[in-house]
Amino acid sequence: MTYRKRTTAIQVRVTEQEKRKLERQAKRCGLSLSGYLRRVGTGEPVAAFHSQRFHEPAGQRPAG
């Protein structure tokens, strides 16, 4: 996404549960809540971010 100076705010009321769900989804995608909502709201693709740990063969994962 091209950086643009953002000067307009949108206020949206949600429940605490909805906010937590949106924050979790944004985090999974590696985005801020604002960035996630902008992408979803404008129809841009949003994909979950997978850490390298999930792509390593079994037995080679770091302990923890």
N, C-alpha and C positions, 0 to 999 in steps of 0.2 A: 504494500500500500504506500502510495506517495505521501510524504509528510506534508500536511497543511496546517496552518495555524487554526486551531479550533477555538472559536470565540462564543459559541452558542451552547448552552447546557439544556438538557432535557431531564426533567424530574419524573421518575416513575415510582409509584408506590407498590411494594411487594411485601409479602409476609416474611418473617425471619427465616422460615423454612425455604421459601423460594429464593431468598438472597443467598443462603448457604449453598443451595443446589447450583445456582448460577456461578457462584465463586468457585465451587469444585470443578464445574465444567470448564470454566475459563482456565483454571490452573492446569487441568489435564491437557489443554491445548497450548499451554505455554504463553497465555495471553493475560493481560490485565482484564479486570471485569469490564472496564470501558471498551477496550479493544475487542473483547469477545462480543459484547452487545452491539458494537458498531458493525462488525462483520456479519453477525447473524441478522441484524436489522436491515442490512443492505444486500443480503443474499449472497455474500461472498462465501466461498468454501471454508469450513472450519473442520480441522482434523485433530484428533487427539494426538498429543506428543507422547512418544514412547521412548523411554530412556534406553541407553545401550544395554543395560542389564537384561532387558527382556529379549534382546536379540543374540545373546551369547549362548552357546551350546550348553546343555545341562552338564554339571560337573565342573564348569569353568567359571561359575559365578563367584564373585567375592563373598566372603563370609559376612553375615550381618543381617 
